[in-house]
């Protein structure tokens, strides 16, 4: 385990090194609340004269957070891009704005997601919301910003989801397009395993980029307290979901780490020399690499990196 004192000391050293911490261009999705908010605050305190692009639903709701970030670091240039990050079309529009304004991107941070239920819920583009947030929108951000990331001297991509906790998928329906195959656990397992395999596929052609898939652990956030069920669950089902969400939220606050501490660990991942390029790093909640391949060994041997990416591009082509 990387001790938290080690994390804070490393972050402080990076913050004091003007050679590495100045003039960076960073893109954030999922940073308007929860662990992502902790990560962006941690980086804001470490980087000088840098530009942050933040994708989020509402500039008005982000205003107080923006004021806090600017008070932490007056040299920060913060650009908020209104986007529904579950929509690939909005991701594309945001990436076009970034590409028009910047010559490079140094850090890409992604933590957008939702708590899946036992039934799929679809965006207007026809994608399940959980898959859209946890997988498709992230892969679209990566591929759209790769040309700018390649221009960085130290490019890093961090996807905060479930790195190191990959599980077997339904190989005949990896996107869980058949609603009968959909369940909350299946959605988590599939998006997790697909993320690791897709990043490994992309890393084969971009060996200068550091790709990271991290698991944050139990964090005291409000993600479960906001959990709601669709009308199809009925009154009892909706009440049960609210009860479960609040119960899990209570456990998060009792036993989880704070969003600020989690954010400090993620800022460490983005800035530390512990993780270098030419490899996809699966990282646990202790900021340590997960080396045991688990189910990935079978998927790698079966050519599933290519299969997952072919499936992903096929989904994109249909939108």
PEMO-V670664 format. One record per pair of residues at least 6 apart in sequence whose ideal C-beta (glycine too) atoms are under 6 Angstrom apart, sorted by sequence separation. I is the first residue (numbers start at 1). GAP is how many residues later the second one is. D is the distance in Angstrom with one decimal. If there is no record, write none. Layout:
I;GAP;D  I;GAP;D
This chain:
30;6;4.2  31;6;5.9  56;6;5.4  84;6;4.9  122;6;6.0  123;6;5.9  149;6;4.1  176;6;4.8  275;6;5.0  283;6;5.9  284;6;5.4  14;7;5.8  83;7;4.0  120;8;4.2  121;8;4.9  173;8;5.1  203;8;4.9  229;8;5.7  281;8;5.6  282;8;4.3  31;9;4.2  69;9;6.0  123;9;5.4  127;9;5.9  229;9;4.5  176;10;6.0  83;11;4.7  170;11;5.7  28;12;5.5  66;12;5.8  199;12;4.6  229;12;4.0  81;13;4.5  116;14;4.0  199;14;5.9  227;14;5.9  114;15;5.8  114;16;5.6  196;17;5.4  62;18;5.5  195;18;5.6  227;18;3.4  114;19;5.5  113;20;4.9  225;20;5.8  59;21;5.0  112;21;4.8  113;21;4.6  138;21;5.5  169;21;5.0  224;21;4.4  225;21;5.7  167;22;3.9  265;22;5.2  24;23;5.5  31;23;5.8  59;23;5.7  32;24;4.2  169;24;5.4  224;24;4.2  225;24;4.0  44;25;4.8  224;25;4.3  21;26;5.1  22;26;4.5  23;26;5.5  24;26;4.3  25;26;4.9  26;26;5.2  27;26;4.7  28;26;4.9  29;26;4.5  49;26;4.6  51;26;4.4  52;26;4.9  53;26;5.0  54;26;5.1  55;26;5.2  166;26;5.4  21;27;5.6  22;27;5.2  45;27;5.3  48;27;5.4  85;27;4.9  134;27;6.0  166;27;4.3  44;28;4.8  55;28;4.6  110;28;4.6  44;29;4.7  32;30;5.7  55;30;5.5  162;30;3.9  166;30;5.5  15;31;4.1  14;32;5.7  44;32;5.8  220;32;5.0  220;33;4.5  161;34;5.7  218;34;5.9  11;35;5.8  87;36;6.0  159;36;6.0  220;36;4.3  86;37;5.1  108;37;5.8  218;37;5.9  219;37;4.9  87;38;5.9  218;38;3.8  219;38;5.9  220;38;5.5  221;38;5.6  55;39;5.2  105;40;5.3  219;40;5.9  86;43;5.6  105;43;4.1  219;43;4.7  104;44;5.2  105;44;5.2  53;45;5.5  86;46;4.2  91;46;5.3  106;46;4.5  216;46;5.2  86;47;5.1  104;47;3.7  104;48;4.7  91;49;4.7  95;49;3.8  107;49;5.1  108;49;4.7  109;49;5.2  110;49;4.9  111;49;4.0  91;50;5.9  95;50;6.0  163;50;3.6  165;50;5.7  163;51;4.8  164;51;5.6  85;52;5.2  88;52;5.4  163;52;4.9  162;53;5.1  155;54;4.6  156;54;4.5  157;54;5.2  158;54;4.6  159;54;5.2  160;54;5.1  29;56;5.3  135;56;4.4  160;56;5.6  130;57;4.7  134;57;4.2  212;57;5.8  120;59;5.6  135;59;5.6  139;59;5.7  149;60;5.8  120;62;4.7  118;65;5.2  210;65;5.7  118;66;5.5  117;67;5.8  210;67;4.7  116;68;4.4  209;68;5.8  217;68;2.8  208;69;5.2  211;69;4.5  212;69;4.6  213;69;5.3  214;69;4.2  215;69;5.5  215;70;5.5  116;71;4.0  207;71;4.4  212;71;5.9  36;75;4.1  35;76;5.6  25;77;5.3  203;77;5.0  27;78;5.6  25;80;5.1  30;80;5.9  200;80;4.8  25;81;5.3  26;81;4.3  27;81;5.0  28;81;4.9  29;81;4.8  30;81;3.5  199;81;4.9  24;82;4.4  30;82;3.4  29;83;5.0  197;102;5.9  201;104;4.1  200;105;5.2  197;107;5.5  197;108;4.9  201;108;4.5  198;110;5.4  158;111;5.8  197;111;4.5  198;111;5.7  115;112;5.2  158;112;5.7  156;114;5.3  194;114;5.2  164;118;4.4  163;119;4.1  163;120;5.3  164;120;5.0  164;126;3.2  168;127;5.2  166;128;5.7  166;129;5.5  166;130;5.6  174;137;6.0  107;163;5.2  139;173;5.7  35;181;5.2  35;184;5.3  34;187;3.9  34;189;5.7  125;194;5.1  38;221;3.7  42;221;4.3  38;222;4.9  41;222;5.9  42;222;4.8  35;224;5.6  38;224;5.3  39;224;4.1  43;224;4.9  34;225;5.9  38;225;2.5  42;225;3.6  35;227;4.8  39;227;4.1  39;228;5.9  88;231;5.1  11;256;5.8  7;257;5.5  11;257;5.8  14;257;4.6  7;258;5.7  10;258;5.7  7;261;4.8  10;262;5.7  1;285;3.9  2;285;4.0
